[in-house]
Amino acid sequence: MPVPELHLQDRLTRLSLAPTLGASLINWQAKASGQALLRHSNSAALASGSPRRLGCYLLAPWSNRIAEGGFKCPDGWLALAPNTDHDPYPIHGSAWQQPWQVDSVDDGHARLSLDSQMPFAYRATLDVRLDEGCLTLELEVTHLDPRPTWHGLGFHPYFPRFADTRLLAPAQQVWVGDEGQLPSRQATIPPQWCFDTPQVLPSDGVDHAFSGWQGTCCIVQPTAGYRLDCHARGADHYLLYCPKDQGFFCIEPVSHPINAHHLPDRPGLRLLRQHEQLHLGFSLQYRALGTD
């Protein structure tokens, strides 16, 4: 059965979304050239039914992996089971694995919502806007369960990767762990992972969280003739995922590092009581190179 799609556009770009696949973004393209600004999702990727094969999906009510089969809340232990067949840990929350409702839509804006009972009761809303080549995502979660619980948020976009792709994303430290273990401590960022100035992406694989981020980054794509000027609100961490020999990479604005539920002081997580909220915003401004 075909996946229902929403379509937004502005003067410069067009965007497709799949509300029933976790409110995921399918494709975002420049109108003039057809250039993919997120990793291109073909018909097979869409038919797979997996947000992990699309352009961007949402991370709520936590980002990345949680160890030990759950985490401690003020009212006791919240048990979590693995939620994929490729990872031994529960990963990326539950919002990405549920269908969302379409509350409103017009040419340049859509609002979607989710009422979830997994792994506890919460309501999520997503506002998606296009305006003069700027894609803006606003994600808000309201805790509805009577028991207070730790929350975190993130976005998981996939970007095209070329040999000359450059990234500007200044941070202060990187989270690392012992061999085969989840990250447990912060360390100085090695030169090959330092993006204080625009740098090509590392040739070796990287899958780490970076802290002390001010929320700004720039993705420069000389081969494709554009750049994205990005800004996150509500995130002082990002995850950088650069798999070897793949035509994509991910820079994910997130509120907390990997396995924050088991790190000292639970960095970046928020303890929400019933009806309290958490918000994350992310904007990506498309600019054709040579037009400034």
C-alpha positions as a Markdown table, in Angstrom:
| # | Residue | x | y | z |
|---|---|---|---|---|
| 1 | Met | 0.0 | 0.0 | 0.0 |
| 2 | Pro | 1.4 | 3.4 | -0.9 |
| 3 | Val | 2.7 | 5.5 | 2.0 |
| 4 | Pro | 0.6 | 8.7 | 2.4 |
| 5 | Glu | 2.7 | 11.9 | 1.8 |
| 6 | Leu | 2.5 | 15.6 | 2.5 |
| 7 | His | 4.1 | 18.1 | 0.2 |
| 8 | Leu | 5.3 | 21.6 | 1.2 |
| 9 | Gln | 7.0 | 24.2 | -0.9 |
| 10 | Asp | 8.4 | 27.7 | -0.9 |
| 11 | Arg | 10.0 | 29.8 | -3.7 |
| 12 | Leu | 13.3 | 27.9 | -3.5 |
| 13 | Thr | 12.7 | 24.4 | -2.2 |
| 14 | Arg | 10.1 | 21.5 | -1.9 |
| 15 | Leu | 9.7 | 19.0 | 0.9 |
| 16 | Ser | 7.8 | 15.7 | 1.3 |
| 17 | Leu | 6.9 | 14.1 | 4.6 |
| 18 | Ala | 5.5 | 10.7 | 5.7 |
| 19 | Pro | 3.2 | 11.3 | 8.7 |
| 20 | Thr | 2.5 | 7.6 | 9.2 |
| 21 | Leu | 6.2 | 6.7 | 9.3 |
| 22 | Gly | 7.0 | 8.6 | 12.5 |
| 23 | Ala | 6.5 | 12.0 | 10.9 |
| 24 | Ser | 9.7 | 11.5 | 8.9 |
| 25 | Leu | 10.9 | 13.8 | 6.2 |
| 26 | Ile | 11.3 | 12.0 | 2.9 |
| 27 | Asn | 13.0 | 14.4 | 0.5 |
| 28 | Trp | 14.0 | 18.0 | 0.6 |
| 29 | Gln | 15.1 | 19.4 | -2.8 |
| 30 | Ala | 16.2 | 22.7 | -4.4 |
| 31 | Lys | 13.6 | 23.5 | -7.1 |
| 32 | Ala | 16.0 | 25.1 | -9.6 |
| 33 | Ser | 18.4 | 22.1 | -9.8 |
| 34 | Gly | 16.5 | 19.2 | -8.2 |
| 35 | Gln | 19.5 | 18.8 | -5.9 |
| 36 | Ala | 18.8 | 16.7 | -2.8 |
| 37 | Leu | 19.4 | 18.7 | 0.4 |
| 38 | Leu | 18.8 | 15.7 | 2.6 |
| 39 | Arg | 19.9 | 12.2 | 1.5 |
| 40 | His | 17.6 | 11.2 | -1.4 |
| 41 | Ser | 14.9 | 8.7 | -0.6 |
| 42 | Asn | 13.9 | 6.6 | -3.6 |
| 43 | Ser | 10.6 | 4.6 | -3.9 |
| 44 | Ala | 12.2 | 1.5 | -2.4 |
| 45 | Ala | 13.3 | 3.5 | 0.7 |
| 46 | Leu | 9.8 | 4.8 | 1.1 |
| 47 | Ala | 8.2 | 1.4 | 0.5 |
| 48 | Ser | 10.5 | -0.2 | 3.2 |
| 49 | Gly | 8.4 | 1.5 | 5.9 |
| 50 | Ser | 11.6 | 2.4 | 7.8 |
| 51 | Pro | 12.3 | 6.0 | 8.8 |
| 52 | Arg | 16.0 | 5.0 | 9.0 |
| 53 | Arg | 16.0 | 4.9 | 5.1 |
| 54 | Leu | 14.4 | 8.4 | 4.7 |
| 55 | Gly | 15.8 | 11.9 | 5.0 |
| 56 | Cys | 15.2 | 12.7 | 8.6 |
| 57 | Tyr | 13.3 | 11.3 | 11.6 |
| 58 | Leu | 12.5 | 12.5 | 15.2 |
| 59 | Leu | 14.0 | 11.3 | 18.4 |
| 60 | Ala | 11.6 | 11.4 | 21.4 |
| 61 | Pro | 11.4 | 10.9 | 24.3 |
| 62 | Trp | 15.1 | 10.3 | 24.2 |
| 63 | Ser | 18.0 | 10.2 | 21.7 |
| 64 | Asn | 20.3 | 7.2 | 20.9 |
| 65 | Arg | 21.0 | 4.2 | 23.2 |
| 66 | Ile | 20.0 | 3.4 | 26.8 |
| 67 | Ala | 21.9 | 0.7 | 28.6 |
| 68 | Glu | 21.0 | -1.7 | 31.5 |
| 69 | Gly | 17.5 | -2.4 | 30.2 |
| 70 | Gly | 16.0 | 0.8 | 31.3 |
| 71 | Phe | 16.6 | 3.7 | 33.8 |
| 72 | Lys | 15.7 | 4.9 | 37.2 |
| 73 | Cys | 12.9 | 7.5 | 37.7 |
| 74 | Pro | 11.9 | 9.1 | 41.0 |
| 75 | Asp | 9.0 | 6.6 | 41.3 |
| 76 | Gly | 11.1 | 3.5 | 40.4 |
| 77 | Trp | 12.7 | 1.7 | 37.5 |
| 78 | Leu | 11.4 | 2.1 | 34.0 |
| 79 | Ala | 12.1 | -1.1 | 32.1 |
| 80 | Leu | 12.9 | -0.8 | 28.3 |
| 81 | Ala | 13.3 | -3.6 | 25.7 |
| 82 | Pro | 15.3 | -3.3 | 22.5 |
| 83 | Asn | 13.1 | -1.7 | 19.8 |
| 84 | Thr | 15.0 | -2.8 | 16.7 |
| 85 | Asp | 16.4 | -6.0 | 15.3 |
| 86 | His | 19.9 | -4.4 | 14.7 |
| 87 | Asp | 20.8 | -3.0 | 18.1 |
| 88 | Pro | 20.9 | -4.7 | 21.6 |
| 89 | Tyr | 19.8 | -1.4 | 23.2 |
| 90 | Pro | 16.5 | 0.5 | 23.1 |
| 91 | Ile | 17.3 | 3.4 | 20.7 |
| 92 | His | 15.9 | 6.8 | 19.7 |
| 93 | Gly | 12.7 | 6.7 | 21.7 |
| 94 | Ser | 9.3 | 5.6 | 20.5 |
| 95 | Ala | 8.0 | 8.6 | 18.4 |
| 96 | Trp | 9.8 | 7.5 | 15.2 |
| 97 | Gln | 8.1 | 4.1 | 15.3 |
| 98 | Gln | 4.5 | 5.3 | 15.5 |
| 99 | Pro | 2.1 | 7.0 | 13.0 |
| 100 | Trp | 1.4 | 10.7 | 13.6 |
| 101 | Gln | -1.7 | 12.6 | 12.9 |
| 102 | Val | -1.9 | 15.6 | 10.5 |
| 103 | Asp | -3.5 | 18.5 | 12.4 |
| 104 | Ser | -3.1 | 21.2 | 9.7 |
| 105 | Val | -1.3 | 21.7 | 6.4 |
| 106 | Asp | -0.9 | 24.4 | 3.7 |
| 107 | Asp | 1.8 | 25.1 | 1.1 |
| 108 | Gly | 4.5 | 26.1 | 3.5 |
| 109 | His | 3.5 | 24.7 | 6.9 |
| 110 | Ala | 2.4 | 21.5 | 8.5 |
| 111 | Arg | 1.6 | 20.6 | 12.1 |
| 112 | Leu | 1.6 | 16.9 | 13.1 |
| 113 | Ser | 0.9 | 15.3 | 16.5 |
| 114 | Leu | 1.3 | 12.1 | 18.3 |
| 115 | Asp | -0.4 | 10.8 | 21.5 |
| 116 | Ser | 1.8 | 8.0 | 22.8 |
| 117 | Gln | 1.6 | 5.5 | 25.6 |
| 118 | Met | 5.0 | 4.0 | 24.9 |
| 119 | Pro | 7.1 | 3.8 | 27.1 |
| 120 | Phe | 4.9 | 6.2 | 29.1 |
| 121 | Ala | 2.2 | 8.7 | 28.3 |
| 122 | Tyr | 3.3 | 11.8 | 26.4 |
| 123 | Arg | 2.1 | 14.1 | 23.6 |
| 124 | Ala | 4.4 | 15.3 | 20.8 |
| 125 | Thr | 3.8 | 18.0 | 18.2 |
| 126 | Leu | 5.9 | 18.9 | 15.2 |
| 127 | Asp | 5.7 | 22.1 | 13.2 |
| 128 | Val | 7.4 | 22.0 | 9.8 |
| 129 | Arg | 7.9 | 25.2 | 7.9 |
| 130 | Leu | 9.4 | 26.3 | 4.6 |
| 131 | Asp | 10.2 | 29.9 | 3.9 |
| 132 | Glu | 12.6 | 31.2 | 1.3 |
| 133 | Gly | 14.7 | 28.1 | 1.4 |
| 134 | Cys | 14.7 | 27.8 | 5.2 |
| 135 | Leu | 13.4 | 24.5 | 6.6 |
| 136 | Thr | 12.4 | 24.9 | 10.3 |
| 137 | Leu | 11.5 | 22.0 | 12.6 |
| 138 | Glu | 9.9 | 22.7 | 16.0 |
| 139 | Leu | 9.4 | 19.6 | 18.2 |
| 140 | Glu | 7.6 | 19.8 | 21.5 |
| 141 | Val | 6.8 | 17.1 | 24.0 |
| 142 | Thr | 4.3 | 17.3 | 26.9 |
| 143 | His | 4.7 | 14.7 | 29.6 |
| 144 | Leu | 1.2 | 13.2 | 30.4 |
| 145 | Asp | 2.1 | 10.4 | 32.7 |
| 146 | Pro | 1.4 | 11.0 | 36.4 |
| 147 | Arg | 4.8 | 9.7 | 37.2 |
| 148 | Pro | 7.7 | 12.1 | 36.6 |
| 149 | Thr | 10.2 | 10.8 | 34.0 |
| 150 | Trp | 13.4 | 11.9 | 32.3 |
| 151 | His | 13.1 | 13.2 | 28.8 |
| 152 | Gly | 15.4 | 14.1 | 25.9 |
| 153 | Leu | 14.9 | 15.1 | 22.3 |
| 154 | Gly | 16.7 | 15.1 | 18.9 |
| 155 | Phe | 16.6 | 15.2 | 15.2 |
| 156 | His | 18.2 | 12.6 | 13.0 |
| 157 | Pro | 18.8 | 14.1 | 9.5 |
| 158 | Tyr | 20.9 | 12.3 | 6.8 |
| 159 | Phe | 22.9 | 14.6 | 4.4 |
| 160 | Pro | 24.5 | 13.8 | 1.1 |
| 161 | Arg | 28.2 | 13.2 | 1.3 |
| 162 | Phe | 30.7 | 14.1 | -1.4 |
| 163 | Ala | 34.5 | 13.9 | -1.4 |
| 164 | Asp | 34.6 | 17.7 | -0.8 |
| 165 | Thr | 31.8 | 18.0 | 1.7 |
| 166 | Arg | 32.9 | 20.3 | 4.5 |
| 167 | Leu | 31.5 | 20.7 | 8.0 |
| 168 | Leu | 31.7 | 23.7 | 10.4 |
| 169 | Ala | 30.4 | 22.6 | 13.8 |
| 170 | Pro | 32.5 | 24.0 | 16.8 |
| 171 | Ala | 32.3 | 22.0 | 20.0 |
| 172 | Gln | 34.3 | 21.8 | 23.2 |
| 173 | Gln | 34.6 | 18.0 | 23.9 |
| 174 | Val | 33.7 | 14.6 | 22.6 |
| 175 | Trp | 32.2 | 11.7 | 24.6 |
| 176 | Val | 34.2 | 8.5 | 24.5 |
| 177 | Gly | 34.2 | 5.1 | 26.1 |
| 178 | Asp | 36.4 | 2.0 | 26.4 |
| 179 | Glu | 36.5 | -0.4 | 23.5 |
| 180 | Gly | 33.1 | -1.8 | 22.9 |
| 181 | Gln | 31.4 | 0.2 | 25.6 |
| 182 | Leu | 29.0 | 3.1 | 25.5 |
| 183 | Pro | 30.6 | 6.5 | 26.1 |
| 184 | Ser | 31.3 | 7.2 | 29.7 |
| 185 | Arg | 33.6 | 10.3 | 29.8 |
| 186 | Gln | 34.4 | 13.5 | 27.9 |
| 187 | Ala | 37.8 | 14.0 | 26.2 |
| 188 | Thr | 39.6 | 16.6 | 24.1 |
| 189 | Ile | 38.5 | 16.5 | 20.5 |
| 190 | Pro | 41.2 | 15.0 | 18.2 |
| 191 | Pro | 42.3 | 17.0 | 15.2 |
| 192 | Gln | 40.5 | 14.8 | 12.7 |
| 193 | Trp | 37.2 | 15.4 | 14.5 |
| 194 | Cys | 37.7 | 19.1 | 15.1 |
| 195 | Phe | 35.3 | 21.3 | 13.1 |
| 196 | Asp | 36.1 | 24.8 | 14.5 |
| 197 | Thr | 36.8 | 25.8 | 10.9 |
| 198 | Pro | 35.2 | 24.1 | 7.8 |
| 199 | Gln | 36.8 | 20.7 | 7.4 |
| 200 | Val | 36.3 | 17.7 | 5.2 |
| 201 | Leu | 34.6 | 14.7 | 6.9 |
| 202 | Pro | 36.9 | 12.1 | 8.5 |
| 203 | Ser | 37.7 | 9.1 | 6.3 |
| 204 | Asp | 37.5 | 6.7 | 9.3 |
| 205 | Gly | 34.2 | 5.9 | 10.7 |
| 206 | Val | 32.9 | 8.2 | 13.5 |
| 207 | Asp | 29.8 | 7.8 | 15.7 |
| 208 | His | 30.2 | 10.1 | 18.7 |
| 209 | Ala | 28.5 | 12.8 | 20.7 |
| 210 | Phe | 30.1 | 16.2 | 21.0 |
| 211 | Ser | 29.4 | 18.6 | 23.8 |
| 212 | Gly | 29.7 | 22.4 | 24.4 |
| 213 | Trp | 28.0 | 23.1 | 21.1 |
| 214 | Gln | 26.4 | 26.5 | 20.6 |
| 215 | Gly | 23.9 | 25.1 | 18.2 |
| 216 | Thr | 25.3 | 26.5 | 14.9 |
| 217 | Cys | 26.8 | 24.5 | 12.1 |
| 218 | Cys | 27.4 | 24.9 | 8.4 |
| 219 | Ile | 27.4 | 22.1 | 5.7 |
| 220 | Val | 29.2 | 23.2 | 2.6 |
| 221 | Gln | 28.7 | 21.1 | -0.6 |
| 222 | Pro | 30.9 | 22.5 | -3.4 |
| 223 | Thr | 30.2 | 19.6 | -5.8 |
| 224 | Ala | 26.5 | 20.1 | -5.4 |
| 225 | Gly | 26.8 | 24.0 | -5.4 |
| 226 | Tyr | 25.1 | 24.9 | -2.1 |
| 227 | Arg | 25.5 | 25.2 | 1.6 |
| 228 | Leu | 23.2 | 24.8 | 4.6 |
| 229 | Asp | 23.5 | 27.2 | 7.5 |
| 230 | Cys | 21.9 | 25.5 | 10.5 |
| 231 | His | 20.9 | 26.5 | 14.0 |
| 232 | Ala | 19.5 | 24.4 | 16.8 |
| 233 | Arg | 17.6 | 25.6 | 19.8 |
| 234 | Gly | 17.4 | 23.5 | 22.9 |
| 235 | Ala | 20.5 | 21.3 | 22.1 |
| 236 | Asp | 24.0 | 21.8 | 23.3 |
| 237 | His | 25.2 | 18.4 | 21.9 |
| 238 | Tyr | 25.3 | 16.9 | 18.5 |
| 239 | Leu | 26.0 | 13.4 | 17.3 |
| 240 | Leu | 28.2 | 13.0 | 14.3 |
| 241 | Tyr | 27.8 | 9.8 | 12.3 |
| 242 | Cys | 30.1 | 9.2 | 9.3 |
| 243 | Pro | 30.0 | 5.6 | 8.2 |
| 244 | Lys | 32.8 | 4.4 | 6.0 |
| 245 | Asp | 32.3 | 4.2 | 2.3 |
| 246 | Gln | 28.7 | 5.6 | 2.4 |
| 247 | Gly | 27.2 | 8.5 | 0.4 |
| 248 | Phe | 25.7 | 10.1 | 3.5 |
| 249 | Phe | 26.5 | 11.4 | 6.9 |
| 250 | Cys | 24.5 | 12.6 | 9.9 |
| 251 | Ile | 24.9 | 15.6 | 12.2 |
| 252 | Glu | 22.1 | 15.2 | 14.8 |
| 253 | Pro | 21.2 | 18.1 | 17.2 |
| 254 | Val | 20.3 | 16.4 | 20.5 |
| 255 | Ser | 19.6 | 17.5 | 24.0 |
| 256 | His | 21.9 | 14.9 | 25.6 |
| 257 | Pro | 24.7 | 12.5 | 25.0 |
| 258 | Ile | 24.4 | 8.7 | 24.4 |
| 259 | Asn | 23.2 | 6.8 | 27.5 |
| 260 | Ala | 22.8 | 10.0 | 29.4 |
| 261 | His | 20.3 | 8.2 | 31.7 |
| 262 | His | 23.2 | 6.4 | 33.3 |
| 263 | Leu | 25.8 | 9.1 | 33.2 |
| 264 | Pro | 26.6 | 11.3 | 36.3 |
| 265 | Asp | 24.0 | 14.1 | 36.7 |
| 266 | Arg | 22.2 | 12.9 | 33.5 |
| 267 | Pro | 23.6 | 15.6 | 31.3 |
| 268 | Gly | 21.1 | 17.3 | 29.0 |
| 269 | Leu | 18.1 | 15.3 | 30.3 |
| 270 | Arg | 15.0 | 17.0 | 31.8 |
| 271 | Leu | 12.9 | 15.5 | 34.5 |
| 272 | Leu | 9.3 | 16.4 | 33.5 |
| 273 | Arg | 6.2 | 16.2 | 35.7 |
| 274 | Gln | 2.7 | 15.8 | 34.3 |
| 275 | His | 1.9 | 18.6 | 31.8 |
| 276 | Glu | 5.5 | 19.9 | 31.8 |
| 277 | Gln | 7.1 | 20.4 | 28.3 |
| 278 | Leu | 10.4 | 20.1 | 26.5 |
| 279 | His | 11.2 | 21.8 | 23.2 |
| 280 | Leu | 13.8 | 21.4 | 20.4 |
| 281 | Gly | 14.1 | 23.5 | 17.3 |
| 282 | Phe | 16.3 | 23.2 | 14.2 |
| 283 | Ser | 16.5 | 25.4 | 11.2 |
| 284 | Leu | 18.4 | 24.8 | 7.9 |
| 285 | Gln | 18.9 | 27.6 | 5.5 |
| 286 | Tyr | 19.6 | 26.6 | 1.9 |
| 287 | Arg | 22.0 | 28.9 | 0.0 |
| 288 | Ala | 23.2 | 28.3 | -3.6 |
| 289 | Leu | 27.0 | 28.9 | -3.7 |
| 290 | Gly | 28.0 | 32.1 | -5.4 |
| 291 | Thr | 24.7 | 33.9 | -4.7 |
| 292 | Asp | 25.7 | 35.7 | -1.5 |
